[in-house]
Amino acid sequence: MGHYGEFEVPPILAPNGADEAYDSIRAADDIDSVAANAAEHGFTRPDVEQIKNHLFHDEHTLDYFGDAYRGRFDSNPRIAEAWTRLREGNPHGSDISLLRHELFESNHMKATGNDSYREAHQARARRRPHPGRGSGRARWPRISPNGRLAVFIDFP
């Protein structure tokens, strides 16, 4: 645990912790282990490889708020934690939901030839309402230091 002010925080939540976790995930040869742990939920190795590339490697048009720009998604501690749980074999139900959500968005981008994050996210919402809507769950956007949206995350 690291310290932030008077409080102890998990390293991933410490300043730059998510960035360091993303660097580690990007460098890790973990697709086989994540795929093995996600297989019982219907995911194949190519699915997991596509999801990992979508979340951690690929650049997209990030256009949810403000001016559009090209880049990778900003580091998000909740996604880093989810990927770690998936790799280690103890995923939460929300981690499997994250895989489904990201695979849909990635497939939408590929099928339409449009890599707009906003369009893919809205297409997912149109297909099936987001679990956070009307379910008593909070939807929190992850905002980068420059004020741009990275991704939405659900918290129970």
C-alpha positions, 0 to 999 in steps of 0.5 A: 500500500502507498500513502496519499496524504494521511490515507493508505491506498492500494498502489493502483489507486495512488497517483500514477498507479493506473498508468504503471498498471497499464504499462505492465498490462501492455507488456504482459504476455497474458492473453492465454491466461485471461482467455482461459479464465474467460472461456467459461463465459464464452470468450475465445482467445481471439476475443480476449486478444481483440479486447486487450488491444482495444483497451490498452493498445489501439488508438481511437477517436476520443470524442465523448466530450469536447474536441475529438482527438486520437489516442489510447484510452486513459489509464483507469484503475478499475479496468486495470484491477479487472484485467488483473483479476481476469489474469489471476483467475478470480474475475468478478461478474462486472469483469465479465460484463466489461469484456462483453461491453468492450468486445461489442464496442470493438466489433462495432468500430471494426464493422462500421470502420468508425473508431469513434468512442462516442459512436461505439459507446452509444451503439452499445447503449442502444443495443442494450441499456447500460447496467447502470441505468435505472438499476441503482448503480452509479455510472462514473466517467473516468476523466483524464487530467486534461478534462477529456473522457477516457471510459465509463465505469460502473460501480455497484 
